Amino acid sequence: MQNKPYLKAFPDANGYFGKFGGAFLPPQLIEQFQSIEQAYLTIGNSHDFISELRSIRKHYQGRPTPVYYAKNLTEKIGGARIYLKREDLNHTGAHKLNHCMGEALLAKYLGKKKLIAETGAGQHGVALATAAAYFGLECEIHMGEVDIAKEHPNVTRMRVLGAKVVPVSFGARTLKEAVDSAFEAYLKDPINSIYAIGSVVGPHPFPKMVRDFQSVVGFEAREQFLEMTGNLPDNLVACVGGGSNAMGLFSAFIEDSCEMYGVEPAGTGTKLGEHAASLTYGSEGVLHGFNSIMLQNADGSPAAVHSIASGLDYPSVGPEHAYLSSIQRTKIATANDAETINAFYTLSRLEGIIPALESAHAIAFAMKLASEKKYESILVNLSGRGDKDIDFVVENFPPEKY
């Protein structure tokens, strides 16, 4: 019997990618998550759902987003040819709307009235608030106080779009605590609300659902790159926090021979609390309802993390990334804060494209990789634009110093 294609085979029926994934849930949520899975497997494959989602992507989101040859950057760096999948041109300025519109459409079919979610950099929050406005649903976004101060433009956008932004004031007051807070809010009314998880993390079926909704990035890019060059890219590069933009790009190429690099935030050092590089420095553990590789203290509790990019500031990683790394299908790379800021300014000045700090991690690594791979091509997922980051960057890393 012929083996199933990878995307059909993983995850398995229990939500596992190898030993990673699953659904570690409190008893009161088991039935709700089973109903979400059943709805996704039935409604999500129906003609009406697929037709509506395709229409939304084309006429509302502005898909497909282009693949762009970064000629100036390529010539400046030397070596491999660098291409960008321009998810910064997706409506709301990042890849997040790809799964938010899918999750909101699913919520509509399930008869839910409210969308609840966490956000770090604010891109998922803005995208979900946008989806809620489109479908006429309530929206509640939980965001750490540190990130609220750092990503103020996105907080304003969420409020303008009609979302309730809930500041999270406990712990480190960043992304991990925002997830904790959002889960608590969802537990209070799982019948009328749905927790629209913002990455390929969380209990099954969310890692699969978010990957599938994001796979539009990879399948578009594969077709576009072939049309542009006659070949597939030699290398794929994407930043990894939870990992939704990376899985979006990688999903269409897993069975090809392309090298795939997930770029984690190396922050300011190698000690716990100085970075958020889970796959690089972490170990197996359960967090937020799924088993993966995570950064943890000696007692197994989630460790403190740091990244200059709020969207990467998470102590674990999507279970599919843990699996692909464990079988050596993906390579794990890093970019530190200093390299990221340099890439932020370099892309801005050479190409007239201001990247999100999350995406700038991928650009930073691609710049290093290009010098090593002289005759090859690199396709980077430029997962978001940097409007949300410019005030923070200019204030802390003045342009005249770069």
Kinemage of the C-alpha trace (Angstrom):
@kinemage 1
@onewidth
@group {chain A} dominant
@subgroup {mainchain}
@vectorlist {calphas} color= white
{ca met a 1} P 0.000 0.000 0.000
{ca gln a 2} L 1.308 3.446 -0.917
{ca asn a 3} L 2.262 5.654 2.019
{ca lys a 4} L 0.142 8.730 2.636
{ca pro a 5} L 1.584 12.135 1.687
{ca tyr a 6} L 3.201 13.789 4.699
{ca leu a 7} L 0.436 16.356 5.291
{ca lys a 8} L -2.163 13.587 5.353
{ca ala a 9} L -0.096 11.334 7.612
{ca phe a 10} L 0.841 13.932 10.250
{ca pro a 11} L -0.413 14.445 12.824
{ca asp a 12} L -1.952 11.050 13.635
{ca ala a 13} L -5.528 10.650 14.857
{ca asn a 14} L -4.517 11.650 18.392
{ca gly a 15} L -2.690 14.755 17.279
{ca tyr a 16} L 0.860 13.463 17.502
{ca phe a 17} L 3.836 14.202 15.284
{ca gly a 18} L 5.973 11.296 16.417
{ca lys a 19} L 6.060 11.718 20.197
{ca phe a 20} L 5.256 15.440 20.066
{ca gly a 21} L 1.815 17.036 20.220
{ca gly a 22} L -1.320 15.530 21.742
{ca ala a 23} L -4.005 17.214 23.826
{ca phe a 24} L -3.363 17.567 27.560
{ca leu a 25} L -6.626 19.176 28.633
{ca pro a 26} L -8.668 19.789 31.786
{ca pro a 27} L -11.780 17.568 31.813
{ca gln a 28} L -14.182 20.438 31.106
{ca leu a 29} L -12.477 21.181 27.784
{ca ile a 30} L -12.131 17.673 26.332
{ca glu a 31} L -15.591 17.656 24.775
{ca gln a 32} L -15.156 21.172 23.356
{ca phe a 33} L -11.854 20.359 21.686
{ca gln a 34} L -13.311 17.148 20.268
{ca ser a 35} L -16.179 19.148 18.783
{ca ile a 36} L -13.710 21.618 17.251
{ca glu a 37} L -11.772 18.733 15.709
{ca gln a 38} L -14.916 17.097 14.331
{ca ala a 39} L -16.095 20.413 12.906
{ca tyr a 40} L -12.748 21.029 11.266
{ca leu a 41} L -12.642 17.559 9.723
{ca thr a 42} L -16.197 17.843 8.374
{ca ile a 43} L -17.026 21.528 7.826
{ca gly a 44} L -13.405 22.361 6.960
{ca asn a 45} L -13.491 19.946 4.038
{ca ser a 46} L -16.909 20.961 2.752
{ca his a 47} L -17.335 22.725 -0.575
{ca asp a 48} L -19.070 25.740 0.972
{ca phe a 49} L -16.342 26.301 3.596
{ca ile a 50} L -13.480 25.927 1.114
{ca ser a 51} L -15.212 28.131 -1.452
{ca glu a 52} L -15.882 30.896 1.084
{ca leu a 53} L -12.337 30.779 2.456
{ca arg a 54} L -10.852 30.971 -1.051
{ca ser a 55} L -13.056 33.947 -1.852
{ca ile a 56} L -11.965 35.690 1.350
{ca arg a 57} L -8.298 35.091 0.555
{ca lys a 58} L -8.605 36.491 -2.945
{ca his a 59} L -11.028 39.377 -2.543
{ca tyr a 60} L -10.422 40.444 1.077
{ca gln a 61} L -6.883 39.455 2.039
{ca gly a 62} L -5.354 40.211 -1.354
{ca arg a 63} L -3.817 36.788 -1.935
{ca pro a 64} L -1.687 35.530 -3.500
{ca thr a 65} L 1.121 37.614 -2.036
{ca pro a 66} L 4.135 37.884 -4.355
{ca val a 67} L 7.560 36.300 -4.274
{ca tyr a 68} L 10.125 39.068 -4.744
{ca tyr a 69} L 13.777 38.805 -5.808
{ca ala a 70} L 15.772 40.973 -3.389
{ca lys a 71} L 18.348 42.066 -5.981
{ca asn a 72} L 19.961 44.867 -3.985
{ca leu a 73} L 20.324 42.742 -0.851
{ca thr a 74} L 21.672 39.845 -2.899
{ca glu a 75} L 24.304 42.015 -4.570
{ca lys a 76} L 25.305 43.643 -1.283
{ca ile a 77} L 25.725 40.340 0.583
{ca gly a 78} L 27.143 38.319 -2.307
{ca gly a 79} L 26.597 34.609 -2.706
{ca ala a 80} L 23.172 33.011 -2.846
{ca arg a 81} L 20.210 34.723 -4.491
{ca ile a 82} L 17.728 35.903 -1.850
{ca tyr a 83} L 13.983 35.872 -2.515
{ca leu a 84} L 11.209 37.042 -0.182
{ca lys a 85} L 7.695 35.648 0.176
{ca arg a 86} L 5.927 38.937 0.870
{ca glu a 87} L 3.493 38.071 3.665
{ca asp a 88} L 3.949 41.654 4.832
{ca leu a 89} L 1.606 42.501 1.933
{ca asn a 90} L -1.162 40.238 3.234
{ca his a 91} L -4.030 42.301 4.688
{ca thr a 92} L -3.182 43.494 8.242
{ca gly a 93} L 0.525 43.257 7.430
{ca ala a 94} L 1.456 39.697 8.378
{ca his a 95} L 0.746 36.013 7.782
{ca lys a 96} L -1.532 35.763 10.824
{ca leu a 97} L -4.747 36.584 8.956
{ca asn a 98} L -4.367 33.333 6.979
{ca his a 99} L -5.381 31.216 9.953
{ca cys a 100} L -7.471 33.843 11.750
{ca met a 101} L -9.988 34.034 8.912
{ca gly a 102} L -10.087 30.228 8.855
{ca glu a 103} L -10.589 29.965 12.616
{ca ala a 104} L -13.251 32.685 12.613
{ca leu a 105} L -15.077 31.045 9.717
{ca leu a 106} L -15.031 27.767 11.646
{ca ala a 107} L -16.357 29.589 14.731
{ca lys a 108} L -19.190 30.990 12.622
{ca tyr a 109} L -20.151 27.518 11.403
{ca leu a 110} L -20.033 26.254 15.015
{ca gly a 111} L -22.367 29.031 16.151
{ca lys a 112} L -19.811 30.645 18.463
{ca lys a 113} L -20.293 34.278 19.434
{ca lys a 114} L -16.868 35.256 20.730
{ca leu a 115} L -13.225 34.843 19.720
{ca ile a 116} L -10.606 34.765 22.491
{ca ala a 117} L -6.858 34.792 21.907
{ca glu a 118} L -3.420 35.757 23.138
{ca thr a 119} L -0.968 37.957 21.269
{ca gly a 120} L 2.692 38.828 21.662
{ca ala a 121} L 3.732 41.265 18.958
{ca gly a 122} L 0.076 42.099 18.349
{ca gln a 123} L -0.087 40.721 14.798
{ca his a 124} L -2.282 37.782 15.773
{ca gly a 125} L -4.431 40.110 17.868
{ca val a 126} L -4.898 42.544 14.991
{ca ala a 127} L -5.645 39.704 12.572
{ca leu a 128} L -8.198 38.114 14.890
{ca ala a 129} L -9.842 41.476 15.606
{ca thr a 130} L -10.060 41.960 11.843
{ca ala a 131} L -11.638 38.534 11.379
{ca ala a 132} L -14.104 39.227 14.212
{ca ala a 133} L -15.155 42.491 12.575
{ca tyr a 134} L -15.590 40.733 9.226
{ca phe a 135} L -17.813 37.983 10.685
{ca gly a 136} L -19.611 40.125 13.273
{ca leu a 137} L -18.190 38.330 16.314
{ca glu a 138} L -17.003 39.614 19.682
{ca cys a 139} L -13.256 39.588 20.213
{ca glu a 140} L -11.123 39.549 23.371
{ca ile a 141} L -7.327 39.717 23.129
{ca his a 142} L -5.013 39.021 26.073
{ca met a 143} L -1.638 40.755 25.880
{ca gly a 144} L 1.222 41.142 28.358
{ca glu a 145} L 1.790 44.619 29.728
{ca val a 146} L 5.400 44.581 28.500
{ca asp a 147} L 4.227 43.887 24.950
{ca ile a 148} L 1.418 46.442 25.196
{ca ala a 149} L 4.008 49.141 25.859
{ca lys a 150} L 6.392 47.818 23.204
{ca glu a 151} L 3.839 47.237 20.434
{ca his a 152} L 1.563 50.223 21.035
{ca pro a 153} L 0.558 50.738 17.350
{ca asn a 154} L -0.953 47.252 17.217
{ca val a 155} L -2.797 47.774 20.508
{ca thr a 156} L -4.401 50.872 18.996
{ca arg a 157} L -5.349 48.945 15.866
{ca met a 158} L -7.029 46.190 17.906
{ca arg a 159} L -9.100 48.728 19.814
{ca val a 160} L -10.077 50.607 16.651
{ca leu a 161} L -11.234 47.284 15.180
{ca gly a 162} L -13.536 46.771 18.161
{ca ala a 163} L -11.589 44.210 20.184
{ca lys a 164} L -11.339 44.251 23.975
{ca val a 165} L -7.637 44.234 24.918
{ca val a 166} L -7.015 42.628 28.309
{ca pro a 167} L -3.658 43.635 29.879
{ca val a 168} L -1.847 40.730 31.568
{ca ser a 169} L 0.013 41.912 34.654
{ca phe a 170} L 1.379 38.722 36.235
{ca gly a 171} L 4.677 36.883 35.738
{ca ala a 172} L 6.943 38.236 33.027
{ca arg a 173} L 3.910 40.010 31.471
{ca thr a 174} L 4.727 38.729 27.980
{ca leu a 175} L 3.473 36.033 25.584
{ca lys a 176} L 3.503 32.960 27.846
{ca glu a 177} L 1.408 34.787 30.468
{ca ala a 178} L -0.933 36.085 27.761
{ca val a 179} L -1.610 32.457 26.752
{ca asp a 180} L -2.276 31.536 30.402
{ca ser a 181} L -4.709 34.431 30.765
{ca ala a 182} L -6.550 33.700 27.522
{ca phe a 183} L -6.976 30.031 28.454
{ca glu a 184} L -8.464 31.055 31.822
{ca ala a 185} L -10.947 33.339 30.071
{ca tyr a 186} L -11.912 30.604 27.620
{ca leu a 187} L -12.504 28.133 30.464
{ca lys a 188} L -15.243 30.406 31.828
{ca asp a 189} L -17.451 30.023 28.734
{ca pro a 190} L -16.279 27.390 26.242
{ca ile a 191} L -19.831 26.935 24.903
{ca asn a 192} L -20.226 30.409 23.389
{ca ser a 193} L -16.569 31.230 22.739
{ca ile a 194} L -13.641 29.664 20.913
{ca tyr a 195} L -9.970 30.047 21.729
{ca ala a 196} L -8.380 30.981 18.421
{ca ile a 197} L -4.784 29.921 19.047
{ca gly a 198} L -2.241 32.133 17.324
{ca ser a 199} L 0.365 29.631 16.183
{ca val a 200} L 1.014 25.927 15.501
{ca val a 201} L 0.923 25.285 19.257
{ca gly a 202} L -1.652 24.241 21.832
{ca pro a 203} L -3.704 21.057 22.152
{ca his a 204} L -4.758 19.055 19.088
{ca pro a 205} L -6.324 19.969 16.648
{ca phe a 206} L -4.821 23.494 16.643
{ca pro a 207} L -1.269 22.662 15.474
{ca lys a 208} L -2.804 20.857 12.480
{ca met a 209} L -5.507 23.462 11.814
{ca val a 210} L -3.166 26.436 11.922
{ca arg a 211} L -0.603 24.638 9.744
{ca asp a 212} L -3.251 23.747 7.197
{ca phe a 213} L -4.620 27.307 7.054
{ca gln a 214} L -1.063 28.685 6.773
{ca ser a 215} L -0.005 26.183 4.096
{ca val a 216} L -1.397 28.594 1.495
{ca val a 217} L 1.900 30.484 1.951
{ca gly a 218} L 4.020 27.507 0.956
{ca phe a 219} L 1.861 26.276 -1.903
{ca glu a 220} L 1.688 29.764 -3.413
{ca ala a 221} L 5.440 30.218 -3.015
{ca arg a 222} L 6.224 26.841 -4.571
{ca glu a 223} L 4.207 27.621 -7.689
{ca gln a 224} L 5.518 31.194 -7.911
{ca phe a 225} L 9.171 30.209 -7.496
{ca leu a 226} L 8.889 27.526 -10.149
{ca glu a 227} L 7.311 30.038 -12.525
{ca met a 228} L 9.984 32.658 -11.790
{ca thr a 229} L 13.062 30.447 -11.968
{ca gly a 230} L 12.106 27.043 -13.372
{ca asn a 231} L 13.387 25.428 -10.185
{ca leu a 232} L 12.493 24.997 -6.541
{ca pro a 233} L 14.460 27.057 -4.012
{ca asp a 234} L 17.580 25.394 -2.625
{ca asn a 235} L 16.962 26.783 0.859
{ca leu a 236} L 13.924 27.920 2.854
{ca val a 237} L 14.318 30.252 5.823
{ca ala a 238} L 11.686 31.355 8.354
{ca cys a 239} L 11.692 32.571 11.938
{ca val a 240} L 10.355 30.244 14.628
{ca gly a 241} L 8.707 31.227 17.885
{ca gly a 242} L 5.599 29.067 18.009
{ca gly a 243} L 6.250 28.534 14.331
{ca ser a 244} L 3.128 29.276 12.254
{ca asn a 245} L 4.823 31.262 9.494
{ca ala a 246} L 7.590 28.664 9.209
{ca met a 247} L 5.154 25.739 8.964
{ca gly a 248} L 3.162 27.748 6.439
{ca leu a 249} L 6.205 27.978 4.182
{ca phe a 250} L 7.716 24.557 4.918
{ca ser a 251} L 4.486 22.576 4.473
{ca ala a 252} L 4.580 22.639 0.669
{ca phe a 253} L 8.231 21.576 0.468
{ca ile a 254} L 8.568 18.830 3.116
{ca glu a 255} L 8.736 16.065 0.513
{ca asp a 256} L 11.147 18.010 -1.713
{ca ser a 257} L 14.932 18.230 -1.375
{ca cys a 258} L 15.053 21.876 -0.238
{ca glu a 259} L 17.020 22.603 2.941
{ca met a 260} L 14.674 24.106 5.539
{ca tyr a 261} L 15.977 26.404 8.282
{ca gly a 262} L 13.951 27.456 11.310
{ca val a 263} L 15.533 30.555 12.861
{ca glu a 264} L 15.138 30.906 16.614
{ca pro a 265} L 15.768 34.053 18.693
{ca ala a 266} L 19.201 33.880 20.331
{ca gly a 267} L 18.525 37.097 22.227
{ca thr a 268} L 21.489 38.412 24.181
{ca gly a 269} L 23.144 35.221 25.465
{ca thr a 270} L 22.950 31.496 26.114
{ca lys a 271} L 21.690 31.487 29.714
{ca leu a 272} L 18.031 30.860 30.565
{ca gly a 273} L 16.219 34.177 30.406
{ca glu a 274} L 18.550 35.605 27.763
{ca his a 275} L 16.999 33.924 24.702
{ca ala a 276} L 13.897 32.072 23.475
{ca ala a 277} L 15.618 29.360 21.431
{ca ser a 278} L 13.586 26.346 22.527
{ca leu a 279} L 14.829 23.806 19.977
{ca thr a 280} L 18.433 24.928 20.393
{ca tyr a 281} L 18.605 24.752 24.192
{ca gly a 282} L 15.378 23.091 25.379
{ca ser a 283} L 14.206 19.631 26.418
{ca glu a 284} L 10.982 17.659 26.176
{ca gly a 285} L 8.069 18.921 28.254
{ca val a 286} L 4.361 19.741 28.311
{ca leu a 287} L 3.141 23.342 28.189
{ca his a 288} L -0.261 24.788 27.298
{ca gly a 289} L -1.737 21.388 26.509
{ca phe a 290} L 0.879 19.889 24.178
{ca asn a 291} L 4.142 17.968 24.397
{ca ser a 292} L 7.126 19.521 22.659
{ca ile a 293} L 10.609 20.882 23.260
{ca met a 294} L 10.605 23.706 25.762
{ca leu a 295} L 12.875 25.853 27.860
{ca gln a 296} L 12.396 24.840 31.460
{ca asn a 297} L 13.813 25.273 34.915
{ca ala a 298} L 15.212 22.409 36.997
{ca asp a 299} L 11.738 21.773 38.448
{ca gly a 300} L 10.153 21.481 34.990
{ca ser a 301} L 8.412 24.866 35.094
{ca pro a 302} L 8.646 27.112 32.005
{ca ala a 303} L 11.840 29.151 32.041
{ca ala a 304} L 12.063 32.892 31.569
{ca val a 305} L 12.697 33.870 27.957
{ca his a 306} L 13.822 36.923 26.034
{ca ser a 307} L 13.673 38.132 22.469
{ca ile a 308} L 13.766 41.566 20.947
{ca ala a 309} L 10.768 40.345 18.911
{ca ser a 310} L 7.644 40.000 21.056
{ca gly a 311} L 6.145 37.424 18.691
{ca leu a 312} L 9.036 35.010 19.300
{ca asp a 313} L 9.103 35.421 23.079
{ca tyr a 314} L 7.734 31.959 23.954
{ca pro a 315} L 9.340 29.116 25.990
{ca ser a 316} L 8.177 26.272 23.728
{ca val a 317} L 7.690 25.576 20.025
{ca gly a 318} L 5.069 23.924 17.834
{ca pro a 319} L 5.169 20.108 18.111
{ca glu a 320} L 5.559 19.682 14.355
{ca his a 321} L 8.746 21.742 14.465
{ca ala a 322} L 10.028 19.538 17.292
{ca tyr a 323} L 9.271 16.464 15.188
{ca leu a 324} L 10.794 17.752 11.941
{ca ser a 325} L 13.909 18.757 13.851
{ca ser a 326} L 14.102 15.352 15.573
{ca ile a 327} L 14.121 13.522 12.211
{ca gln a 328} L 16.587 16.096 10.831
{ca arg a 329} L 14.220 17.291 8.105
{ca thr a 330} L 14.684 20.857 9.314
{ca lys a 331} L 17.830 22.565 10.514
{ca ile a 332} L 17.701 24.842 13.519
{ca ala a 333} L 19.490 28.170 13.235
{ca thr a 334} L 19.596 31.306 15.376
{ca ala a 335} L 19.888 35.067 15.083
{ca asn a 336} L 20.610 37.265 18.075
{ca asp a 337} L 19.200 40.689 18.878
{ca ala a 338} L 22.154 42.593 17.407
{ca glu a 339} L 22.068 40.638 14.134
{ca thr a 340} L 18.321 41.172 13.939
{ca ile a 341} L 18.548 44.951 14.297
{ca asn a 342} L 21.275 45.051 11.656
{ca ala a 343} L 19.061 43.015 9.287
{ca phe a 344} L 16.092 45.290 10.070
{ca tyr a 345} L 18.003 48.356 8.899
{ca thr a 346} L 19.789 46.587 6.043
{ca leu a 347} L 16.592 45.364 4.367
{ca ser a 348} L 14.882 48.703 4.965
{ca arg a 349} L 17.661 50.690 3.301
{ca leu a 350} L 18.535 48.335 0.469
{ca glu a 351} L 15.045 47.217 -0.585
{ca gly a 352} L 12.673 49.815 0.855
{ca ile a 353} L 10.974 47.079 2.886
{ca ile a 354} L 10.745 47.530 6.670
{ca pro a 355} L 10.442 44.037 8.180
{ca ala a 356} L 8.846 43.027 11.448
{ca leu a 357} L 11.472 42.212 14.077
{ca glu a 358} L 10.290 38.598 13.953
{ca ser a 359} L 10.928 38.443 10.198
{ca ala a 360} L 14.223 40.299 10.617
{ca his a 361} L 15.540 37.207 12.444
{ca ala a 362} L 15.003 35.213 9.248
{ca ile a 363} L 16.608 37.945 7.141
{ca ala a 364} L 19.610 38.034 9.498
{ca phe a 365} L 20.212 34.312 9.117
{ca ala a 366} L 19.612 34.401 5.356
{ca met a 367} L 22.327 37.059 5.071
{ca lys a 368} L 24.770 34.717 6.841
{ca leu a 369} L 23.652 31.691 4.840
{ca ala a 370} L 23.950 33.524 1.509
{ca ser a 371} L 27.668 34.054 1.949
{ca glu a 372} L 28.124 30.289 2.449
{ca lys a 373} L 26.020 29.145 -0.542
{ca lys a 374} L 27.423 31.003 -3.501
{ca tyr a 375} L 25.417 29.536 -6.365
{ca glu a 376} L 22.191 28.641 -4.555
{ca ser a 377} L 18.849 30.309 -3.894
{ca ile a 378} L 17.235 31.217 -0.581
{ca leu a 379} L 13.522 31.837 -0.115
{ca val a 380} L 12.741 33.744 3.081
{ca asn a 381} L 9.265 34.041 4.533
{ca leu a 382} L 8.995 37.769 5.183
{ca ser a 383} L 6.205 37.061 7.626
{ca gly a 384} L 5.292 40.626 8.595
{ca arg a 385} L 5.950 44.313 8.156
{ca gly a 386} L 7.686 46.455 10.734
{ca asp a 387} L 5.249 49.330 11.235
{ca lys a 388} L 4.516 47.983 14.715
{ca asp a 389} L 8.222 48.000 15.636
{ca ile a 390} L 9.559 51.285 14.286
{ca asp a 391} L 8.966 53.388 17.404
{ca phe a 392} L 10.627 50.783 19.640
{ca val a 393} L 13.569 50.317 17.269
{ca val a 394} L 14.224 54.021 16.663
{ca glu a 395} L 14.018 54.821 20.364
{ca asn a 396} L 16.358 52.004 21.453
{ca phe a 397} L 18.546 51.556 18.356
{ca pro a 398} L 18.777 54.995 16.668
{ca pro a 399} L 19.133 54.818 12.868
{ca glu a 400} L 22.181 57.087 12.860
{ca lys a 401} L 24.139 54.312 14.637
{ca tyr a 402} L 23.500 51.800 11.858
